[in-house]
Amino acid sequence: MEDILRPIYQERASQAITLGVLMVEKKQKSGYSTDSFDDILLIIVKEAEQPLFIKHYSYHDKKAAMHIITQTQLQEWILLGTNRKIFEWIQDAKVLFDRNDYVENLKVELREFPFNGRKIKMGLEFAKLIRRYVDGKALFENRQFLDAYNHVVHSLHHLARLAVIENGLHPELTVWHQVKQIEPEIFKLYEELICSEETIEKRLELLFLASEFLIHSRTNIGASHILDVLNEKEYWSFNEIMSEKELSLYSVDMAVLLEYLIEKHLVEVVNIETKGHGVFHRNYRATKKLS
């Protein structure tokens, strides 16, 4: 289909804002990575009115999709992991146009996975892990076992992704295939949760006991990024934390993560008097540096 799409991507390649053009072909008998399309035309641009623009094409019995994505949106996807297909697309794609080696440098960056980027991604996964784990445990204690089960499955996914990142790799769509080789203990925990013949209550009870250690052992590395940022000031209000560019990435998971870190004595509360008698502004500071 490349010949059919050539006029389309050549027109885009001639534009100064275009950084790279890639062609992703559907793998034999499997279309899950290309959303069932035969081809994905991925065009990366410096800037655009829309961060993502998608157009669909058909030719005879084939179909293709063109994704025009800004450099900023691409970096956000890579950092936050909100579009895991993008890693596979960049790694497996045929490069049709590459301005000033932008695509080649991007491939190298993804392959080498700089430590600072890893630290942020580990922090974000750890925050999601804690949110799901805490909510799941609360539901379990209220005997809402099916809802607790759903949260625990998600928490194990975040634990698995955290383990993969910790080992210097990007989590792929087949994350459990990665984890089985890298961290078989986590894989076994997941397998026992979904395959055991025990009651859901018993499965959850055993999992909470087993996963407590796995989470605790990753607390320092998972909290490293947030503590690095918190150490830049004596103390922070919650609003200051959420307004800080890097910390705002933690979004709705931040409050739960802070409470967990207070419990683990990595963060402490600093109370500042208000005009109201006996009422204090609740601020936060890191108790130690981990890196």
ZATORVO-969940 format. One record per residue: residue number from 1; z, y, x of N, C-alpha, C in turn. Coordinates in steps of 0.05 Angstrom, whole numbers, plus 5000, padded with zeros to 4 digits. Each point is the difference from the previous one (the first is absolute). Example, Ala and Ser with C-alpha at 12.3 -4.5 7.8 and 13.67 -1.06 7.14 Angstrom:
   nr    nw    nv    nu   caw   cav   cau    cw    cv    cu
    1  5156  4886  5264  5000  5024  4982  5000  5024  5018
    2  4986  5021  4993  5001  5024  5016  5014  5022  4985
end
This chain:
   nr    nw    nv    nu   caw   cav   cau    cw    cv    cu
    1  5000  4976  5016  5000  5024  4984  5000  5025  5017
    2  5003  4997  5026  5002  5023  5018  4974  5017  4998
    3  4977  4986  4999  4975  5015  4998  4998  5017  4975
    4  5010  4989  4977  5000  5015  4975  5018  5024  5001
    5  5023  4997  5014  5019  5022  5001  4995  5020  5023
    6  4981  4993  5017  4995  5017  5024  4995  5029  4993
    7  4982  5007  4980  4996  5028  4994  5026  5015  4992
    8  5018  4985  4987  5025  5013  4991  5018  5006  5023
    9  5004  4980  5018  5018  5006  5022  4988  5017  5022
   10  4973  4999  5003  4988  5018  5020  5002  5029  4992
   11  4999  5005  4974  5003  5027  4990  5029  5010  5007
   12  5019  4982  4995  5028  5007  5006  5005  5003  5030
   13  4988  4983  5016  5004  5001  5029  4989  5026  5012
   14  4980  5012  4987  4989  5024  5011  5017  5025  4995
   15  5021  4997  4983  5017  5022  4994  5022  5003  5022
   16  5006  5025  5008  5018  5005  5022  5029  4990  4994
   17  5007  4999  4975  5028  4992  4993  5004  4969  5002
   18  4978  4985  5002  5002  4971  5001  5009  4990  5027
   19  5022  4985  5001  5010  4989  5025  4991  4972  5005
   20  4996  4984  4979  4992  4973  5004  4990  4987  4974
   21  4981  4981  5003  4990  4985  4977  5002  4971  5007
   22  5013  4984  4983  5005  4972  5004  4990  4984  4976
   23  4990  4976  5006  4991  4982  4979  5018  4975  5000
   24  5012  4994  4977  5017  4977  4998  4986  4980  4981
   25  4995  4976  5010  4986  4980  4984  5020  4980  4988
   26  4994  4991  4976  5017  4980  4987  5000  4974  5016
   27  5023  4989  5005  5001  4975  5014  4991  4977  4981
   28  4989  4980  5012  4988  4978  4984  5021  4988  4981
   29  4992  4998  4974  5016  4989  4979  5026  5015  4994
   30  5003  5023  5011  5024  5016  4995  4994  5029  4998
   31  5008  5013  4978  4995  5028  4997  5025  5016  4997
   32  5023  4988  5005  5025  5014  4995  5004  5024  5019
   33  4989  4999  5024  5004  5022  5019  4981  5023  4995
   34  4978  4994  4985  4981  5021  4993  5000  5007  4970
   35  5021  4993  4986  5003  5005  4971  4977  4988  4985
   36  4990  4977  5008  4979  4984  4988  4972  5011  5005
   37  4997  5022  5015  4974  5012  5007  4988  4985  5023
   38  4973  5000  5001  4986  4987  5022  5003  5016  5026
   39  5000  5026  4997  5003  5017  5024  5016  5025  4993
   40  5015  5009  5020  5015  5026  4998  4989  5018  5021
   41  4991  5023  4993  4991  5020  5018  5023  5020  5004
   42  5013  4999  5023  5023  5018  5005  4992  5023  5017
   43  5003  5024  4989  4991  5024  5014  5025  5018  5004
   44  5007  5005  5025  5023  5016  5007  4991  5028  5007
   45  5012  5020  4987  4993  5028  5004  5024  5017  5009
   46  4994  5022  5013  5022  5018  5009  5015  5011  4976
   47  4986  5009  4980  5013  5013  4977  4981  4998  4976
   48  5011  5003  4976  4984  4999  4975  5017  5011  4978
   49  4986  5007  4978  5015  5010  4976  5018  4978  4989
   50  4992  4975  5000  5016  4978  4992  5007  4983  5024
   51  5025  4991  5002  5007  4983  5023  4986  4973  4999
   52  4993  4991  4976  4986  4975  4997  4979  5002  4978
   53  4975  4994  5006  4978  5000  4981  4987  4973  5001
   54  4997  4987  4977  4988  4973  4999  4976  5000  4981
   55  4978  4987  5009  4976  4998  4983  4990  4971  5002
   56  4992  4989  4977  4990  4973  4999  4970  4998  4997
   57  4988  4980  5013  4971  4996  4999  4994  4971  4993
   58  4977  4995  4989  4991  4973  4995  4971  4998  5008
   59  4992  4976  5009  4972  4995  5008  4995  4970  4996
   60  4981  4994  4981  4995  4972  4993  5026  4987  4991
   61  5009  4979  5013  5024  4986  4993  5024  5008  5018
   62  4997  5022  5015  5021  5008  5019  5013  5026  4990
   63  5024  5004  5010  5014  5026  4993  5014  5009  5025
   64  5002  5027  5003  5012  5012  5023  5017  5024  4991
   65  5019  5007  5017  5017  5024  4994  5000  5018  5025
   66  4998  5026  4995  5002  5019  5022  5027  5014  4997
   67  5015  4999  5022  5026  5014  5000  4998  5023  5021
   68  5003  5024  4991  5001  5023  5018  5029  5009  5001
   69  5011  4998  5024  5029  5005  5003  5004  5021  5023
   70  5019  5018  4995  5006  5020  5020  5017  4987  5022
   71  4999  5012  5023  5016  4992  5023  5030  5000  4993
   72  5009  5020  4986  5028  5002  4992  5009  4978  4982
   73  4983  4993  4980  5006  4978  4981  5001  4974  5015
   74  4982  4996  5018  4999  4975  5016  5025  4997  5016
   75  5009  5021  5013  5025  4999  5016  5024  4994  4983
   76  5000  5011  4976  5022  4995  4981  5001  4971  4992
   77  4977  4989  4994  4998  4971  4993  5010  4983  5023
   78  4992  5007  5024  5008  4984  5024  5030  5002  5004
   79  5011  5024  4997  5029  5004  5004  5017  4987  4979
   80  4993  5005  4974  5016  4990  4978  4994  4972  4991
   81  4977  4990  5009  4992  4972  4993  4994  4998  4970
   82  4991  5022  4987  4995  4999  4972  4972  4989  4993
   83  4984  4996  5020  4974  4986  4995  4996  4981  5023
   84  5011  4976  4997  4999  4981  5022  4972  4989  5007
   85  4982  5003  4981  4972  4991  5005  4988  5016  5022
   86  5009  5025  5004  4987  5018  5019  5001  4989  5028
   87  5022  4986  5007  5002  4989  5027  4978  4979  5005
   88  4996  4983  4980  4980  4979  5002  4972  5012  5001
   89  4996  5021  4983  4974  5013  5000  4993  5012  5027
   90  5018  5014  5012  4995  5013  5026  4996  4979  5022
   91  5016  4979  4999  4998  4980  5021  4975  4983  4998
   92  4992  4993  4975  4977  4982  4997  4973  5013  4994
   93  5001  5026  4995  4975  5014  4992  4979  5002  5022
   94  4975  5002  4991  4979  5007  5019  4998  5030  5001
   95  5001  5011  5024  5000  5029  5004  4971  5009  5000
   96  4992  5017  4980  4973  5010  4997  4997  5027  5013
   97  5021  5015  5001  4999  5027  5012  5028  5007  5011
   98  5002  5010  5024  5026  5007  5012  4998  5026  5016
   99  5010  5022  4988  4999  5025  5014  5021  5003  5021
  100  4992  5004  5024  5018  5004  5023  5021  4978  5003
  101  4991  4975  4994  5017  4976  5003  5025  5001  4982
  102  4999  5014  4977  5023  5002  4983  5008  4973  4989
  103  4981  4984  4991  5006  4974  4989  5011  4981  5022
  104  4987  5001  5023  5009  4983  5022  5029  5006  5008
  105  5006  5026  5002  5027  5008  5007  5020  4992  4978
  106  4991  5001  4975  5017  4992  4978  5007  4970  5002
  107  4979  4984  5006  5004  4971  5003  5020  4994  5022
  108  4998  5015  5022  5019  4996  5023  5028  5007  4992
  109  5003  5023  4985  5026  5009  4991  5013  4979  4981
  110  4984  4988  4983  5011  4980  4982  5007  4974  5015
  111  4984  4994  5020  5005  4976  5015  5025  5003  5018
  112  5004  5023  5012  5022  5005  5018  5026  5007  4985
  113  4997  5012  4976  5022  5006  4982  5022  5015  5015
  114  4996  5026  5006  5020  5016  5015  5028  4997  4989
  115  5020  5000  5018  5027  4994  4992  5011  5020  4979
  116  4994  5026  5003  5010  5019  4981  4990  4994  4972
  117  4975  4994  4998  4989  4992  4974  5013  4976  4989
  118  5006  4981  5017  5014  4975  4992  5028  5006  4990
  119  5014  5019  5014  5027  5007  4993  5001  5011  4971
  120  4981  5018  4994  4999  5012  4974  4995  4979  4978
  121  4980  4983  5006  4993  4979  4980  5023  4981  4996
  122  5014  4993  5021  5023  4983  4997  5022  5013  4983
  123  5004  5026  5004  5019  5015  4984  4993  5000  4971
  124  4975  5004  4994  4991  5000  4972  5002  4973  4987
  125  4993  4979  5014  5003  4973  4989  5030  4993  4997
  126  5016  5008  5019  5029  4994  4998  5012  5014  4976
  127  4992  5025  4995  5010  5015  4976  4992  4986  4975
  128  4975  4990  4998  4991  4986  4976  5016  4973  4997
  129  5004  4987  5023  5016  4975  5000  5028  5005  4989
  130  5013  5021  5010  5028  5005  4991  5000  5007  4970
  131  4981  5016  4991  4999  5008  4972  4997  4975  4982
  132  4982  4982  5007  4995  4976  4984  5024  4981  5001
  133  5012  4998  5024  5023  4982  5004  5024  5009  4984
  134  5006  5026  5002  5023  5012  4986  4997  4998  4970
  135  4976  5007  4990  4995  4998  4971  5000  4972  4990
  136  4989  4981  5016  5000  4972  4993  5028  4989  4998
  137  5017  5008  5019  5027  4989  5001  5016  5011  4975
  138  4996  5025  4993  5013  5012  4977  4992  4986  4974
  139  4974  4994  4998  4990  4985  4977  5011  4972  4999
  140  5002  4987  5023  5012  4973  5002  5029  5000  4991
  141  5015  5020  5008  5028  5002  4993  5004  5005  4970
  142  4979  5012  4988  5000  5005  4971  4987  4977  4985
  143  4994  4978  5014  4988  4975  4989  4973  5005  4988
  144  4986  5019  5011  4972  5005  4992  4982  4985  5020
  145  5000  4974  4999  4989  4983  5021  4970  5003  5004
  146  4985  5002  4979  4970  5002  5003  4993  5027  5013
  147  5013  5022  4991  4994  5026  5013  5010  5000  5029
  148  5023  4987  5005  5010  4998  5027  4980  4985  5018
  149  4989  4978  4989  4981  4984  5014  4975  5016  5008
  150  4990  5017  4982  4977  5017  5006  5006  5018  5023
  151  5024  5013  5000  5007  5018  5022  5003  4985  5027
  152  5011  4977  4998  5005  4984  5025  4974  4991  5012
  153  4981  4992  4984  4973  4993  5011  4988  5024  5014
  154  5002  5023  4988  4989  5024  5013  5016  5007  5026
  155  5026  4996  4999  5016  5006  5024  4992  4981  5023
  156  4994  4975  4994  4991  4982  5021  4972  5008  5011
  157  4983  5010  4983  4974  5010  5009  5004  5023  5020
  158  5019  5018  4994  5005  5022  5018  5013  4990  5026
  159  5017  4981  4998  5012  4988  5024  4979  4987  5017
  160  4981  4986  4987  4978  4987  5015  4983  5021  5014
  161  4993  5021  4985  4983  5021  5012  5015  5014  5024
  162  5026  5004  4996  5016  5012  5022  4999  4982  5025
  163  5003  4974  4996  4999  4982  5023  4973  5000  5014
  164  4979  5002  4985  4973  5001  5011  4996  5025  5017
  165  5009  5023  4989  4998  5026  5014  5017  4999  5025
  166  5024  4989  4998  5018  4998  5023  4987  4985  5023
  167  4983  4981  4993  4986  4984  5020  4974  5014  5010
  168  4996  5025  4993  4977  5016  5010  4974  4995  4985
  169  5001  4989  4976  4976  4995  4985  5000  5015  4974
  170  4977  5005  4988  4998  5012  4974  5001  4978  4979
  171  5016  5003  4979  5001  4980  4979  4972  4999  4986
  172  4990  4976  4997  4974  4996  4988  5003  4992  4971
  173  4978  4996  4986  5002  4991  4972  5013  4973  4998
  174  4995  4983  5021  5012  4974  5001  5026  5000  5016
  175  5019  5017  4992  5024  5005  5016  5017  4974  5004
  176  5000  4983  4980  5016  4976  5003  4988  4980  5020
  177  4974  5001  5003  4987  4984  5022  5010  5010  5027
  178  5002  5027  5003  5010  5012  5025  5029  4992  5005
  179  5016  5003  4979  5029  4996  5002  5007  4971  5007
  180  4984  4982  4989  5005  4971  5005  4999  4994  5030
  181  4982  5014  5014  4998  4996  5029  5019  5017  5016
  182  5006  5024  4990  5017  5019  5015  5030  4996  4995
  183  5007  4998  4974  5028  4998  4992  5003  4977  4980
  184  4999  4975  5009  5002  4978  4981  5025  4999  4983
  185  5022  5013  5010  5025  5000  4984  4996  5016  4974
  186  4986  5022  5002  4995  5017  4976  4981  4985  4981
  187  4980  4987  5011  4981  4985  4984  5015  4977  4985
  188  5018  4987  5014  5015  4978  4987  5017  5011  4977
  189  5012  5023  5004  5017  5013  4979  4983  5005  4975
  190  4976  5011  5005  4981  5006  4978  4992  4974  4986
  191  4994  4980  5015  4991  4975  4989  5022  4987  4983
  192  5024  5002  5010  5023  4988  4985  5005  5015  4974
  193  4995  5026  5000  5005  5016  4976  4980  4993  4978
  194  4974  4997  5008  4980  4996  4979  4994  4970  4994
  195  5008  4982  5018  4993  4972  4996  5024  4982  4994
  196  5024  5010  5003  5024  4984  4996  5002  4991  4970
  197  5012  4977  4997  5004  4989  4973  5028  5008  4988
  198  5015  5016  5016  5026  5010  4991  4995  5020  4978
  199  5021  5007  4985  4998  5021  4979  4995  5026  5014
  200  4989  5020  4986  4995  5026  5011  5026  5012  5010
  201  5021  4997  4985  5026  5011  5009  5009  4989  5027
  202  4997  4974  5003  5008  4987  5025  4982  5008  5023
  203  4974  5002  4994  4981  5008  5021  5006  5028  5010
  204  5006  5018  4981  5006  5028  5008  5027  5001  5015
  205  5019  4985  4991  5026  5000  5014  4997  4991  5029
  206  4985  4979  5004  4996  4990  5028  4984  5020  5016
  207  4980  5013  4987  4983  5019  5015  5016  5025  5009
  208  5017  5010  4982  5016  5024  5007  5018  4993  5024
  209  5010  4976  5001  5017  4992  5023  4984  4999  5026
  210  4976  4988  4998  4983  4996  5024  4987  5025  5009
  211  4992  5017  4982  4985  5024  5008  5018  5022  5010
  212  5026  4999  4994  5018  5021  5009  4999  5002  5031
  213  5000  4977  5013  4999  5001  5029  4973  5010  5011
  214  4978  4991  4987  4974  5009  5009  4996  5030  4997
  215  5011  5011  4979  4998  5029  4996  5018  5015  5020
  216  5025  4990  5002  5019  5012  5019  4989  5001  5028
  217  4987  4978  5009  4990  4998  5027  4977  5019  5005
  218  4988  5011  4979  4978  5019  5003  5008  5029  4993
  219  5025  5004  4995  5009  5027  4992  4995  5021  5021
  220  5007  4993  5025  4996  5020  5021  4971  5008  5004
  221  4982  4980  5001  4972  5007  5004  4988  5013  4975
  222  5009  4992  4976  4990  5011  4975  5009  5029  4996
  223  5025  5006  5010  5011  5027  4997  4994  5019  5023
  224  4987  4990  5020  4996  5016  5025  4985  5026  4995
  225  4979  4999  4983  4985  5025  4996  5016  5021  4985
  226  5013  4993  4978  5015  5019  4985  5023  5012  5017
  227  5013  4983  5016  5022  5010  5016  4990  5018  5022
  228  4977  4995  5011  4988  5018  5020  4997  5028  4988
  229  4990  5001  4976  4995  5026  4987  5026  5013  4993
  230  5019  4985  4989  5026  5012  4992  5015  5011  5024
  231  4996  4988  5024  5014  5009  5024  4990  5027  5010
  232  4978  5010  4988  4990  5026  5008  5017  5023  4991
  233  5017  4995  4980  5018  5021  4990  5028  4989  4997
  234  5020  5018  4999  5028  4991  4998  5004  4985  4973
  235  4990  5011  4978  5002  4986  4975  4978  5011  4981
  236  4994  4985  4979  4978  5007  4982  5010  4998  4971
  237  4990  5018  4983  5003  4996  4971  4978  4980  4992
  238  5004  4988  4976  4979  4981  4991  4974  5014  4996
  239  5000  5024  4990  4975  5015  4995  4986  5005  5027
  240  5015  5007  5021  4988  5004  5026  4987  4974  5011
  241  5014  4978  4995  4989  4974  5008  4973  4995  4986
  242  4999  5004  4974  4976  4995  4985  4978  5021  5004
  243  5007  5023  5012  4980  5020  5006  4989  4997  5028
  244  5013  4984  5017  4990  4995  5027  4975  4982  4998
  245  4979  5009  5014  4974  4987  4997  5001  4969  5004
  246  5012  4991  5022  5000  4972  5005  5019  4984  4981
  247  5022  5012  4993  5019  4987  4982  4991  5000  4971
  248  4984  5019  4992  4990  5001  4973  4984  4975  4993
  249  4990  4986  5020  4984  4976  4996  5017  4978  4987
  250  5026  5001  5004  5018  4979  4988  5003  5003  4970
  251  4993  5023  4990  4999  5005  4971  5025  4990  4985
  252  4995  4986  4978  5023  4992  4982  5019  4979  5013
  253  4992  4989  5023  5017  4980  5013  5022  5013  5018
  254  4998  5026  5004  5018  5013  5020  5029  4999  4991
  255  5007  5006  4975  5028  5001  4992  5014  4973  5004
  256  4986  4978  4992  5011  4974  5003  5003  4992  5030
  257  4980  5008  5016  5001  4994  5028  5024  5015  5013
  258  5004  5025  4994  5022  5015  5011  5027  4987  4993
  259  5003  4991  4976  5025  4987  4992  5005  4974  5015
  260  4978  4986  5005  5002  4975  5016  5008  5006  5029
  261  4988  5021  5011  5007  5007  5028  5028  5011  5003
  262  5010  5013  4978  5028  5009  5000  5018  4975  5000
  263  4993  4981  4984  5016  4975  4999  5000  4986  5027
  264  4978  5002  5015  4998  4987  5026  5010  5018  5023
  265  5011  5024  4993  5012  5018  5019  4979  5012  5020
  266  4975  5001  4991  4979  5013  5016  4996  5029  4992
  267  5008  5007  4976  4999  5027  4989  5028  5005  4988
  268  5008  5026  5002  5026  5007  4987  4996  5024  4983
  269  5018  5003  4980  4999  5023  4982  5015  5024  5012
  270  4988  5023  4998  5014  5025  5008  5003  5017  4975
  271  5025  5004  4991  5005  5016  4977  5005  5030  5007
  272  4985  5017  4987  5003  5029  5004  5010  5013  4974
  273  5020  5016  5003  5013  5013  4976  4980  5017  4984
  274  5003  4999  4974  4985  5018  4982  5020  5020  4988
  275  4990  5017  4983  5018  5019  4986  5017  4986  4979
  276  4991  4976  4992  5015  4985  4980  5023  4985  5013
  277  5024  5003  4989  5024  4987  5011  4997  4969  5000
  278  5002  4988  5023  4999  4971  5002  4972  4989  4999
  279  4980  5017  5000  4972  4991  4999  4986  5006  5027
  280  4986  4981  5011  4988  5004  5027  4970  4995  4999
  281  4986  5014  5018  4972  4993  5005  5000  4975  5017
  282  4985  4980  4992  4999  4974  5015  4977  5001  5020
  283  5006  5000  5025  4980  5000  5021  5001  4974  5017
  284  4981  4996  5017  4998  4975  5014  4994  5005  5030
  285  5011  4983  5017  4993  5001  5028  5000  4972  5012
  286  4984  4997  5020  4998  4974  5014  5025  4998  5018
  287  5011  4976  5002  5024  4996  5016  4992  4991  5029
  288  4976  4991  5004  4992  4991  5026  4970  5000  5003
  289  4990  4999  5025  4972  4997  5005  4994  4971  5007
  290  4977  4991  4989  4993  4971  5005  4977  4997  5020
  291  4988  5023  5008  4977  4997  5019  5002  5021  5022
end
